[in-house]
């Protein structure tokens, strides 16, 4: 009746038996009886529910283990938390301290970053930690070098984190690499003779941390908003402002989403997505998607 080979039908039959949707007939050996779909599907949903419960229990146990690991890590750190100023010479240890501080942030993270201190590898390490902090409700503000807009990886990092709540501004060069967490701990990177080498200071002294906070606010006041436009973008672009769908598409593209995935998310065809992208590039006068992302960010479209 199905027009299918017997072995293929047999595999389907065995799968239905396994799922409890077919039962062997007691009256006619070798025959099967279909189970009412509601009963069979209810059984399957119950099995899935039990699996979710078991996964949740494993997650709770894993989180408890993470807490133990964190305690062990903090106890084994080279310097006690009571040290007011700790010098860190190794790059790896400085990176670990930064990730730990941002990961433990409760209220606010403020960052000044220079061209010298910019690192694509560091951004790749710190971005997941920053995103988790933003999801927890931590306020994050950063002043970044203006030249970052011309760096593909750097601009992509900023667009991604800004899309999740980072408030960023740019200036010619903040001149100092410093991060303060919750207004009480600071991490300051010092260079030797203006070069790439140097060491880092972990500051827990309230007075020194207050100086870093004051410096950050002063630089923040004179910095330019990340989405701020130039004189060429004033007033006349309201007619070209993107629709909500176009803004969502720009946000998806800034996160690295492919055209096919963006089309599924928007509920349109891939051809429509590509037509929208071409239209946005034309309105932005952009020659590439990367340039379009940079120009869209400057106009405040992201």
C-alpha positions as CSV (number, residue, x, y, z in Angstrom):
1,X,0.0,0.0,0.0
2,X,2.9,2.4,0.7
3,X,4.9,1.4,-2.3
4,X,8.0,1.0,-0.1
5,X,10.4,-2.0,0.1
6,X,9.6,-4.4,2.9
7,X,12.9,-3.9,4.8
8,X,12.3,-0.1,4.9
9,X,8.8,-0.6,6.2
10,X,10.1,-3.0,8.8
11,X,12.5,-0.4,10.2
12,X,9.7,2.1,10.5
13,X,7.5,-0.5,12.2
14,X,10.3,-1.3,14.7
15,X,10.8,2.4,15.4
16,X,7.1,2.8,16.1
17,X,7.1,-0.2,18.4
18,X,10.1,1.3,20.2
19,X,8.2,4.6,20.7
20,X,5.2,2.8,22.0
21,X,3.0,3.8,19.1
22,X,2.5,0.2,17.9
23,X,1.7,-2.8,20.0
24,X,1.9,-6.5,19.1
25,X,-1.5,-8.0,18.6
26,X,-2.5,-10.8,21.0
27,X,-5.4,-12.0,18.9
28,X,-3.4,-12.2,15.6
29,X,0.2,-13.1,16.0
30,X,2.6,-11.2,13.7
31,X,0.2,-8.3,13.5
32,X,0.3,-4.9,15.2
33,X,-2.2,-2.6,16.7
34,X,-1.9,1.2,16.5
35,X,-1.9,3.0,19.9
36,X,-4.1,6.1,20.3
37,X,-1.8,9.0,19.4
38,X,-2.6,10.9,22.6
39,X,-1.5,8.0,24.8
40,X,1.6,7.3,22.8
41,X,2.7,11.0,22.6
42,X,2.0,11.5,26.2
43,X,4.3,8.7,27.0
44,X,7.0,10.3,24.8
45,X,6.5,13.7,26.4
46,X,6.8,12.2,29.8
47,X,10.1,10.6,28.9
48,X,11.4,13.9,27.6
49,X,10.3,15.6,30.8
50,X,12.2,13.1,32.9
51,X,15.3,13.6,30.8
52,X,15.0,17.4,31.3
53,X,14.7,16.8,35.1
54,X,17.8,14.7,35.1
55,X,19.7,17.3,33.0
56,X,18.7,20.0,35.4
57,X,19.9,17.9,38.4
58,X,23.3,17.5,36.6
59,X,23.4,21.3,36.0
60,X,22.8,22.0,39.6
61,X,25.5,19.6,40.7
62,X,27.9,21.1,38.1
63,X,27.2,24.6,39.4
64,X,28.0,23.5,42.9
65,X,31.3,22.0,41.7
66,X,32.1,25.2,39.9
67,X,31.7,27.0,43.3
68,X,34.2,24.6,44.9
69,X,36.6,25.1,42.0
70,X,36.4,28.9,42.3
71,X,37.1,28.7,46.1
72,X,40.1,26.5,45.5
73,X,41.4,28.8,42.8
74,X,41.1,31.9,45.0
75,X,42.8,30.1,47.9
76,X,45.7,29.1,45.6
77,X,46.2,32.6,44.0
78,X,49.8,34.0,44.4
79,X,48.7,37.1,46.3
80,X,46.0,37.4,49.0
81,X,43.0,39.6,48.4
82,X,44.2,41.8,51.3
83,X,47.2,43.1,49.4
84,X,46.3,46.7,48.5
85,X,48.6,46.9,45.4
86,X,49.9,43.8,43.7
87,X,52.4,43.9,40.8
88,X,51.7,41.3,38.0
89,X,54.5,40.8,35.5
90,X,53.1,37.9,33.4
91,X,50.7,38.5,30.6
92,X,48.9,35.2,31.3
93,X,48.4,36.1,34.9
94,X,47.2,39.6,34.0
95,X,44.7,38.1,31.6
96,X,43.5,35.7,34.2
97,X,43.0,38.5,36.8
98,X,41.0,40.5,34.2
99,X,38.7,37.6,33.4
100,X,38.3,36.8,37.2
101,X,37.4,40.4,38.0
102,X,34.9,40.8,35.2
103,X,33.5,37.4,35.9
104,X,32.9,38.4,39.6
105,X,31.5,41.8,38.9
106,X,28.2,42.6,40.6
107,X,27.4,46.2,39.6
108,X,29.7,48.0,37.2
109,X,32.7,47.5,35.0
110,X,34.5,50.6,33.6
111,X,37.3,50.2,31.0
112,X,39.8,52.4,29.3
113,X,41.7,50.8,26.5
114,X,44.5,52.1,24.3
115,X,45.7,51.1,20.8
116,X,48.8,49.7,22.4
117,X,46.7,47.5,24.7
118,X,44.3,46.3,22.1
119,X,44.5,42.5,21.4
120,X,42.2,40.4,19.3
121,X,43.1,37.4,21.4
122,X,42.3,39.2,24.6
123,X,38.9,40.3,23.1
124,X,38.1,36.7,22.2
125,X,38.9,35.7,25.8
126,X,37.1,38.4,27.6
127,X,34.0,38.7,25.4
128,X,32.1,35.6,26.7
129,X,32.8,36.8,30.3
130,X,31.5,40.3,29.5
131,X,28.4,38.9,27.8
132,X,27.6,36.8,30.9
133,X,28.1,39.9,33.1
134,X,25.8,41.9,31.0
135,X,23.1,39.2,31.2
136,X,23.4,39.4,35.0
137,X,22.6,43.1,34.8
138,X,26.1,44.4,35.3
139,X,26.5,48.0,33.8
140,X,29.5,48.2,31.5
141,X,31.0,51.3,30.0
142,X,34.2,51.5,27.9
143,X,36.3,54.2,26.2
144,X,38.1,52.7,23.2
145,X,40.6,54.1,20.7
146,X,39.0,55.6,17.6
147,X,41.2,53.5,15.4
148,X,39.4,50.4,16.6
149,X,36.6,51.2,14.0
150,X,39.2,50.4,11.2
151,X,40.1,47.1,12.7
152,X,37.7,44.3,11.5
153,X,38.1,42.1,14.5
154,X,38.0,45.0,17.0
155,X,34.9,46.5,15.4
156,X,33.2,43.2,15.3
157,X,33.9,42.7,19.0
158,X,32.6,46.1,19.9
159,X,29.4,45.7,17.8
160,X,28.7,42.3,19.4
161,X,29.1,43.4,23.0
162,X,27.4,46.8,22.4
163,X,24.4,44.8,21.0
164,X,24.1,43.2,24.4
165,X,24.2,46.4,26.5
166,X,27.8,47.7,26.5
167,X,27.8,51.5,26.5
168,X,31.0,52.5,24.5
169,X,32.6,55.7,23.4
170,X,35.7,56.4,21.4
171,X,38.5,58.9,21.5
172,X,41.9,59.4,19.8
173,X,43.6,57.3,22.4
174,X,42.7,57.1,26.1
175,X,46.4,56.8,26.9
176,X,45.8,54.3,29.7
177,X,44.7,50.7,30.0
178,X,42.7,50.4,33.1
179,X,39.6,48.4,34.3
180,X,37.7,49.1,37.5
181,X,35.1,46.7,38.9
182,X,32.3,47.7,41.3
183,X,34.2,50.9,42.2
184,X,36.6,49.1,44.5
185,X,39.2,47.1,42.4
186,X,41.3,48.3,39.6
187,X,43.6,46.7,37.1
188,X,46.1,49.0,35.4
189,X,48.5,48.1,32.6
190,X,51.8,49.9,32.6
191,X,54.2,49.9,29.6
192,X,57.9,50.2,29.6
193,X,59.1,53.2,27.6
194,X,55.9,53.3,25.5
195,X,56.5,49.8,24.1
196,X,54.4,46.8,24.2
197,X,56.1,45.3,27.2
198,X,55.3,46.2,30.8
199,X,53.5,45.0,33.9
200,X,50.1,45.3,35.5
201,X,49.0,46.6,38.9
202,X,46.1,45.1,40.7
203,X,44.8,47.9,42.9
204,X,42.5,47.5,45.9
205,X,43.3,50.7,47.7
206,X,40.1,52.8,47.9
207,X,42.0,56.1,47.3
208,X,43.8,54.8,44.2
209,X,40.7,53.2,42.9
210,X,38.9,56.5,43.3
211,X,41.6,58.2,41.2
212,X,41.0,55.7,38.4
213,X,37.2,56.3,38.6
214,X,37.7,60.1,38.4
215,X,40.1,59.7,35.4
216,X,37.6,57.4,33.7
217,X,34.7,59.9,34.1
218,X,36.9,62.8,32.7
219,X,37.8,60.8,29.6
220,X,34.2,59.6,29.2
221,X,32.9,63.1,29.2
222,X,35.1,64.2,26.3
223,X,34.9,60.9,24.3
224,X,32.5,60.5,21.3
225,X,29.6,58.1,21.5
226,X,30.2,55.0,19.6
227,X,27.1,55.5,17.4
228,X,27.7,59.2,16.9
229,X,27.8,60.4,13.4
230,X,30.0,62.9,11.6
231,X,29.0,66.3,10.2
232,X,28.0,64.5,7.0
233,X,25.2,62.6,8.7
234,X,23.3,65.4,10.4
235,X,19.6,66.0,9.9
236,X,19.0,64.7,6.4
237,X,19.1,61.0,7.1
238,X,15.7,60.6,8.8
239,X,14.1,59.4,5.6
240,X,16.8,56.8,5.2
241,X,16.6,55.4,8.7
242,X,16.2,51.6,8.7
243,X,13.0,49.9,9.6
244,X,12.7,47.7,12.6
245,X,13.3,44.6,10.4
246,X,16.4,46.2,8.8
247,X,17.8,47.1,12.2
248,X,17.3,43.5,13.4
249,X,19.0,42.3,10.2
250,X,22.0,44.7,10.9
251,X,22.1,43.4,14.5
252,X,22.2,39.7,13.3
253,X,24.9,40.4,10.7
254,X,27.0,42.2,13.3
255,X,26.8,39.0,15.4
256,X,28.2,37.0,12.5
257,X,24.9,35.4,11.5
258,X,24.9,34.0,8.0
259,X,22.4,35.0,5.4
260,X,20.5,31.7,5.6
261,X,20.2,31.9,9.3
262,X,19.1,35.5,9.2
263,X,16.5,34.7,6.6
264,X,15.0,32.0,8.9
265,X,15.1,34.4,11.9
266,X,13.3,37.1,9.9
267,X,10.9,34.7,8.2
268,X,11.8,35.7,4.7
269,X,13.8,34.2,1.8
270,X,17.5,34.3,1.5
271,X,17.0,36.4,-1.7
272,X,15.0,38.9,0.3
273,X,17.8,39.2,2.9
274,X,20.4,39.8,0.3
275,X,18.3,42.4,-1.4
276,X,17.8,44.1,2.0
277,X,21.6,44.0,2.5
278,X,22.3,45.5,-0.9
279,X,19.8,48.3,-0.2
280,X,21.3,49.1,3.1
281,X,24.8,49.2,1.6
282,X,23.5,51.5,-1.1
283,X,22.0,53.9,1.5
284,X,25.2,53.8,3.5
285,X,27.3,54.2,0.4
286,X,29.4,51.2,1.6
287,X,31.6,49.1,-0.6
288,X,31.6,46.1,1.7
289,X,29.6,44.5,4.4
290,X,32.3,45.4,7.0
291,X,32.3,49.0,5.9
292,X,28.5,49.0,6.1
293,X,28.6,47.7,9.7
294,X,31.0,50.5,10.6
295,X,28.9,53.2,8.9
296,X,25.7,51.8,10.4
297,X,27.3,51.9,13.9
298,X,28.4,55.5,13.4
299,X,24.8,56.5,12.4
300,X,23.4,54.8,15.5
301,X,21.6,52.2,13.4
302,X,23.0,49.4,15.6
